[in-house]
Amino acid sequence: MNYSIKEISARLNIPASTLRYYEKRGIIGPLARRTGVRVFSEEDLKLLQIVQCLKKTGMPIEEIRQFAELIRQGDATLSQRADLFEHHKAQIEHQIEQLQENLAVLERKMKIFSTPSAK
């Protein structure tokens, strides 16, 4: 199935300008065109869903571009993609640890604030 930029934008809640930016940066595409209009494939849609996940987890745009390039190079890059994700996973786990530590501090402060002597 093929999608227009408007359909992809609505389906993934991504501004059309962001989709054009992704194409310009080499994250998606090069996209087919019909009478000058971008045409997104099912594969483009799947890649964009992964891109959204990576972006939400804080992966830098250059690493996302690198991942997309590795996909285009085929199965010979599976171990490189796994390495990229393993590195990113470690960064996310570190962020989670830091957030848990910060949450613990906030919870301790909230307990102090809720005691009668703190009022």
Backbone as JSON Lines, residues from 0, in Angstrom:
{"i":0,"aa":"M","n":[0.85,-1.18,0.0],"ca":[0.0,0.0,0.0],"c":[0.89,1.24,0.0]}
{"i":1,"aa":"N","n":[0.42,2.28,-0.63],"ca":[1.15,3.54,-0.69],"c":[0.37,4.63,0.05]}
{"i":2,"aa":"Y","n":[1.14,5.59,0.58],"ca":[0.54,6.67,1.38],"c":[1.08,8.01,0.9]}
{"i":3,"aa":"S","n":[0.25,9.02,1.04],"ca":[0.69,10.39,0.76],"c":[1.34,10.94,2.02]}
{"i":4,"aa":"I","n":[2.0,12.07,1.89],"ca":[2.62,12.7,3.05],"c":[1.55,13.1,4.07]}
{"i":5,"aa":"K","n":[0.39,13.51,3.58],"ca":[-0.71,13.89,4.47],"c":[-1.2,12.67,5.26]}
{"i":6,"aa":"E","n":[-1.31,11.53,4.6],"ca":[-1.77,10.31,5.28],"c":[-0.76,9.85,6.33]}
{"i":7,"aa":"I","n":[0.52,9.88,5.98],"ca":[1.57,9.47,6.93],"c":[1.59,10.44,8.1]}
{"i":8,"aa":"S","n":[1.5,11.72,7.8],"ca":[1.51,12.75,8.84],"c":[0.37,12.52,9.84]}
{"i":9,"aa":"A","n":[-0.82,12.26,9.33],"ca":[-1.97,12.05,10.19],"c":[-1.86,10.72,10.95]}
{"i":10,"aa":"R","n":[-1.43,9.7,10.27],"ca":[-1.36,8.37,10.89],"c":[-0.34,8.31,12.03]}
{"i":11,"aa":"L","n":[0.8,8.97,11.83],"ca":[1.87,8.91,12.83],"c":[1.96,10.16,13.7]}
{"i":12,"aa":"N","n":[1.1,11.14,13.41],"ca":[1.12,12.4,14.15],"c":[2.5,13.07,14.06]}
{"i":13,"aa":"I","n":[3.02,13.1,12.85],"ca":[4.3,13.75,12.54],"c":[4.01,14.86,11.55]}
{"i":14,"aa":"P","n":[4.48,16.07,11.81],"ca":[4.26,17.15,10.83],"c":[4.88,16.82,9.48]}
{"i":15,"aa":"A","n":[4.23,17.25,8.43],"ca":[4.76,17.02,7.08],"c":[6.16,17.61,6.93]}
{"i":16,"aa":"S","n":[6.41,18.73,7.6],"ca":[7.74,19.35,7.53],"c":[8.81,18.42,8.11]}
{"i":17,"aa":"T","n":[8.46,17.67,9.14],"ca":[9.4,16.72,9.73],"c":[9.67,15.57,8.76]}
{"i":18,"aa":"L","n":[8.64,15.12,8.08],"ca":[8.82,14.05,7.09],"c":[9.73,14.51,5.95]}
{"i":19,"aa":"R","n":[9.54,15.75,5.51],"ca":[10.42,16.29,4.46],"c":[11.86,16.4,4.97]}
{"i":20,"aa":"Y","n":[12.0,16.81,6.23],"ca":[13.32,16.9,6.86],"c":[13.99,15.52,6.91]}
{"i":21,"aa":"Y","n":[13.22,14.5,7.31],"ca":[13.76,13.14,7.37],"c":[14.26,12.7,5.99]}
{"i":22,"aa":"E","n":[13.52,13.05,4.96],"ca":[13.96,12.69,3.61],"c":[15.23,13.45,3.25]}
{"i":23,"aa":"K","n":[15.26,14.72,3.56],"ca":[16.44,15.54,3.25],"c":[17.68,15.03,3.97]}
{"i":24,"aa":"R","n":[17.52,14.57,5.22],"ca":[18.64,14.06,6.02],"c":[19.02,12.62,5.69]}
{"i":25,"aa":"G","n":[18.23,11.96,4.83],"ca":[18.55,10.6,4.44],"c":[18.03,9.54,5.4]}
{"i":26,"aa":"I","n":[17.12,9.92,6.26],"ca":[16.55,8.95,7.19],"c":[15.53,8.09,6.47]}
{"i":27,"aa":"I","n":[14.73,8.69,5.62],"ca":[13.82,7.94,4.76],"c":[14.14,8.28,3.32]}
{"i":28,"aa":"G","n":[13.74,7.39,2.44],"ca":[13.89,7.68,1.03],"c":[15.18,7.16,0.45]}
{"i":29,"aa":"P","n":[15.45,7.56,-0.73],"ca":[14.68,8.55,-1.49],"c":[13.28,8.01,-1.8]}
{"i":30,"aa":"L","n":[12.32,8.89,-1.66],"ca":[10.94,8.52,-1.85],"c":[10.56,8.57,-3.32]}
{"i":31,"aa":"A","n":[9.68,7.64,-3.69],"ca":[9.13,7.67,-5.04],"c":[8.23,8.9,-5.15]}
{"i":32,"aa":"R","n":[8.06,9.35,-6.37],"ca":[7.19,10.5,-6.59],"c":[6.22,10.17,-7.73]}
{"i":33,"aa":"R","n":[4.99,10.61,-7.53],"ca":[4.0,10.52,-8.6],"c":[3.52,11.93,-8.88]}
{"i":34,"aa":"T","n":[3.76,12.37,-10.05],"ca":[3.45,13.74,-10.47],"c":[3.98,14.75,-9.45]}
{"i":35,"aa":"G","n":[5.2,14.5,-8.99],"ca":[5.85,15.42,-8.07],"c":[5.47,15.27,-6.62]}
{"i":36,"aa":"V","n":[4.56,14.36,-6.31],"ca":[4.08,14.18,-4.94],"c":[4.77,12.97,-4.32]}
{"i":37,"aa":"R","n":[5.28,13.14,-3.09],"ca":[5.95,12.03,-2.4],"c":[4.99,10.88,-2.18]}
{"i":38,"aa":"V","n":[5.51,9.68,-2.38],"ca":[4.73,8.46,-2.15],"c":[5.49,7.62,-1.14]}
{"i":39,"aa":"F","n":[4.84,7.32,-0.03],"ca":[5.43,6.53,1.04],"c":[4.95,5.09,0.92]}
{"i":40,"aa":"S","n":[5.87,4.16,1.06],"ca":[5.53,2.73,1.0],"c":[5.24,2.2,2.4]}
{"i":41,"aa":"E","n":[4.81,0.97,2.45],"ca":[4.59,0.3,3.73],"c":[5.91,0.21,4.5]}
{"i":42,"aa":"E","n":[7.01,-0.03,3.79],"ca":[8.34,-0.09,4.42],"c":[8.72,1.26,5.02]}
{"i":43,"aa":"D","n":[8.39,2.34,4.31],"ca":[8.65,3.69,4.84],"c":[7.86,3.91,6.13]}
{"i":44,"aa":"L","n":[6.62,3.46,6.14],"ca":[5.77,3.59,7.32],"c":[6.39,2.84,8.5]}
{"i":45,"aa":"K","n":[6.82,1.61,8.28],"ca":[7.43,0.82,9.34],"c":[8.69,1.48,9.86]}
{"i":46,"aa":"L","n":[9.52,1.99,8.94],"ca":[10.75,2.67,9.35],"c":[10.43,3.91,10.18]}
{"i":47,"aa":"L","n":[9.43,4.66,9.77],"ca":[9.06,5.87,10.5],"c":[8.55,5.55,11.9]}
{"i":48,"aa":"Q","n":[7.88,4.41,12.05],"ca":[7.44,4.0,13.39],"c":[8.65,3.71,14.28]}
{"i":49,"aa":"I","n":[9.67,3.08,13.73],"ca":[10.9,2.83,14.49],"c":[11.61,4.15,14.79]}
{"i":50,"aa":"V","n":[11.66,5.02,13.81],"ca":[12.3,6.34,13.99],"c":[11.63,7.09,15.13]}
{"i":51,"aa":"Q","n":[10.29,7.05,15.19],"ca":[9.58,7.72,16.29],"c":[10.01,7.15,17.64]}
{"i":52,"aa":"C","n":[10.1,5.85,17.73],"ca":[10.51,5.21,18.98],"c":[11.92,5.66,19.36]}
{"i":53,"aa":"L","n":[12.83,5.62,18.41],"ca":[14.21,6.01,18.69],"c":[14.29,7.47,19.11]}
{"i":54,"aa":"K","n":[13.53,8.3,18.43],"ca":[13.52,9.72,18.76],"c":[12.98,9.96,20.18]}
{"i":55,"aa":"K","n":[11.89,9.26,20.52],"ca":[11.29,9.42,21.85],"c":[12.23,8.95,22.96]}
{"i":56,"aa":"T","n":[13.12,8.03,22.62],"ca":[14.06,7.53,23.62],"c":[15.37,8.31,23.61]}
{"i":57,"aa":"G","n":[15.41,9.39,22.84],"ca":[16.55,10.29,22.89],"c":[17.71,9.96,21.96]}
{"i":58,"aa":"M","n":[17.52,9.07,21.01],"ca":[18.62,8.79,20.09],"c":[18.86,10.01,19.2]}
{"i":59,"aa":"P","n":[20.12,10.43,19.08],"ca":[20.42,11.59,18.23],"c":[20.06,11.33,16.76]}
{"i":60,"aa":"I","n":[19.69,12.37,16.06],"ca":[19.24,12.26,14.68],"c":[20.31,11.62,13.79]}
{"i":61,"aa":"E","n":[21.57,11.9,14.07],"ca":[22.65,11.31,13.25],"c":[22.71,9.8,13.43]}
{"i":62,"aa":"E","n":[22.49,9.32,14.63],"ca":[22.47,7.87,14.86],"c":[21.24,7.23,14.21]}
{"i":63,"aa":"I","n":[20.13,7.95,14.22],"ca":[18.93,7.45,13.54],"c":[19.2,7.36,12.04]}
{"i":64,"aa":"R","n":[19.86,8.36,11.49],"ca":[20.21,8.34,10.06],"c":[21.13,7.16,9.76]}
{"i":65,"aa":"Q","n":[22.09,6.93,10.65],"ca":[23.01,5.82,10.48],"c":[22.24,4.49,10.49]}
{"i":66,"aa":"F","n":[21.3,4.35,11.41],"ca":[20.48,3.14,11.48],"c":[19.72,2.94,10.17]}
{"i":67,"aa":"A","n":[19.09,3.99,9.67],"ca":[18.33,3.89,8.42],"c":[19.23,3.49,7.27]}
{"i":68,"aa":"E","n":[20.43,4.02,7.24],"ca":[21.39,3.67,6.19],"c":[21.77,2.2,6.28]}
{"i":69,"aa":"L","n":[21.96,1.71,7.49],"ca":[22.28,0.29,7.68],"c":[21.14,-0.6,7.18]}
{"i":70,"aa":"I","n":[19.91,-0.18,7.4],"ca":[18.76,-0.95,6.89],"c":[18.83,-1.03,5.37]}
{"i":71,"aa":"R","n":[19.11,0.09,4.74],"ca":[19.17,0.12,3.27],"c":[20.28,-0.78,2.73]}
{"i":72,"aa":"Q","n":[21.33,-1.01,3.55],"ca":[22.44,-1.85,3.11],"c":[22.11,-3.34,3.22]}
{"i":73,"aa":"G","n":[21.04,-3.68,3.89],"ca":[20.59,-5.06,3.91],"c":[21.03,-5.86,5.12]}
{"i":74,"aa":"D","n":[20.79,-7.16,5.04],"ca":[21.01,-8.06,6.17],"c":[22.47,-8.18,6.59]}
{"i":75,"aa":"A","n":[23.39,-7.8,5.74],"ca":[24.81,-7.86,6.1],"c":[25.13,-6.92,7.26]}
{"i":76,"aa":"T","n":[24.23,-6.0,7.55],"ca":[24.47,-5.01,8.62],"c":[23.7,-5.33,9.9]}
{"i":77,"aa":"L","n":[23.13,-6.51,10.0],"ca":[22.33,-6.85,11.17],"c":[23.13,-6.72,12.47]}
{"i":78,"aa":"S","n":[24.37,-7.16,12.48],"ca":[25.16,-7.07,13.72],"c":[25.48,-5.61,14.05]}
{"i":79,"aa":"Q","n":[25.69,-4.78,13.04],"ca":[25.93,-3.36,13.29],"c":[24.69,-2.69,13.86]}
{"i":80,"aa":"R","n":[23.53,-3.07,13.36],"ca":[22.27,-2.52,13.88],"c":[22.06,-2.97,15.32]}
{"i":81,"aa":"A","n":[22.37,-4.23,15.58],"ca":[22.24,-4.75,16.95],"c":[23.18,-3.99,17.89]}
{"i":82,"aa":"D","n":[24.4,-3.72,17.44],"ca":[25.37,-2.97,18.26],"c":[24.85,-1.56,18.54]}
{"i":83,"aa":"L","n":[24.3,-0.92,17.52],"ca":[23.76,0.43,17.68],"c":[22.63,0.43,18.71]}
{"i":84,"aa":"F","n":[21.74,-0.54,18.62],"ca":[20.63,-0.63,19.57],"c":[21.13,-1.0,20.97]}
{"i":85,"aa":"E","n":[22.13,-1.86,21.06],"ca":[22.67,-2.24,22.37],"c":[23.27,-1.02,23.08]}
{"i":86,"aa":"H","n":[23.99,-0.22,22.33],"ca":[24.57,1.01,22.88],"c":[23.46,1.96,23.34]}
{"i":87,"aa":"H","n":[22.45,2.12,22.52],"ca":[21.34,3.01,22.87],"c":[20.58,2.48,24.08]}
{"i":88,"aa":"K","n":[20.38,1.18,24.13],"ca":[19.7,0.56,25.27],"c":[20.45,0.84,26.56]}
{"i":89,"aa":"A","n":[21.77,0.75,26.52],"ca":[22.59,1.02,27.71],"c":[22.4,2.47,28.15]}
{"i":90,"aa":"Q","n":[22.34,3.39,27.2],"ca":[22.12,4.79,27.53],"c":[20.75,5.0,28.18]}
{"i":91,"aa":"I","n":[19.74,4.34,27.65],"ca":[18.39,4.46,28.21],"c":[18.37,3.9,29.63]}
{"i":92,"aa":"E","n":[18.99,2.76,29.83],"ca":[19.04,2.16,31.16],"c":[19.73,3.09,32.16]}
{"i":93,"aa":"H","n":[20.78,3.76,31.71],"ca":[21.47,4.73,32.57],"c":[20.54,5.9,32.91]}
{"i":94,"aa":"Q","n":[19.8,6.38,31.92],"ca":[18.85,7.47,32.16],"c":[17.77,7.04,33.15]}
{"i":95,"aa":"I","n":[17.31,5.81,33.02],"ca":[16.28,5.3,33.93],"c":[16.83,5.26,35.35]}
{"i":96,"aa":"E","n":[18.05,4.8,35.52],"ca":[18.68,4.78,36.85],"c":[18.74,6.18,37.44]}
{"i":97,"aa":"Q","n":[19.16,7.14,36.63],"ca":[19.24,8.52,37.11],"c":[17.86,9.05,37.48]}
{"i":98,"aa":"L","n":[16.87,8.76,36.68],"ca":[15.51,9.2,36.97],"c":[15.0,8.56,38.26]}
{"i":99,"aa":"Q","n":[15.3,7.29,38.47],"ca":[14.87,6.61,39.7],"c":[15.54,7.24,40.92]}
{"i":100,"aa":"E","n":[16.81,7.61,40.8],"ca":[17.49,8.28,41.9],"c":[16.85,9.63,42.19]}
{"i":101,"aa":"N","n":[16.56,10.37,41.14],"ca":[15.91,11.68,41.31],"c":[14.52,11.53,41.91]}
{"i":102,"aa":"L","n":[13.79,10.52,41.49],"ca":[12.47,10.26,42.04],"c":[12.56,9.94,43.53]}
{"i":103,"aa":"A","n":[13.56,9.18,43.91],"ca":[13.74,8.84,45.33],"c":[13.99,10.1,46.15]}
{"i":104,"aa":"V","n":[14.78,11.02,45.63],"ca":[15.03,12.29,46.33],"c":[13.73,13.05,46.5]}
{"i":105,"aa":"L","n":[12.95,13.15,45.42],"ca":[11.68,13.87,45.49],"c":[10.74,13.23,46.5]}
{"i":106,"aa":"E","n":[10.68,11.91,46.5],"ca":[9.8,11.23,47.45],"c":[10.23,11.48,48.89]}
{"i":107,"aa":"R","n":[11.54,11.5,49.14],"ca":[12.02,11.81,50.5],"c":[11.62,13.22,50.89]}
{"i":108,"aa":"K","n":[11.77,14.16,49.99],"ca":[11.4,15.55,50.28],"c":[9.9,15.67,50.5]}
{"i":109,"aa":"M","n":[9.12,14.96,49.72],"ca":[7.67,15.02,49.88],"c":[7.25,14.5,51.27]}
{"i":110,"aa":"K","n":[7.93,13.47,51.75],"ca":[7.64,12.95,53.09],"c":[7.94,14.01,54.14]}
{"i":111,"aa":"I","n":[9.06,14.71,53.95],"ca":[9.44,15.76,54.9],"c":[8.39,16.87,54.87]}
{"i":112,"aa":"F","n":[7.95,17.24,53.69],"ca":[6.98,18.33,53.55],"c":[5.63,17.96,54.15]}
{"i":113,"aa":"S","n":[5.32,16.69,54.18],"ca":[4.0,16.29,54.66],"c":[3.96,16.03,56.17]}
{"i":114,"aa":"T","n":[5.1,16.13,56.83],"ca":[5.09,15.93,58.29],"c":[4.62,17.21,58.97]}
{"i":115,"aa":"P","n":[3.95,17.09,60.12],"ca":[3.41,18.28,60.8],"c":[4.49,19.31,61.15]}
{"i":116,"aa":"S","n":[5.68,18.9,61.48],"ca":[6.72,19.86,61.84],"c":[7.2,20.7,60.66]}
{"i":117,"aa":"A","n":[6.97,20.21,59.43],"ca":[7.41,20.94,58.25],"c":[6.43,22.04,57.86]}
{"i":118,"aa":"K","n":[5.26,22.05,58.46],"ca":[4.23,23.03,58.06],"c":[4.37,24.33,58.78]}
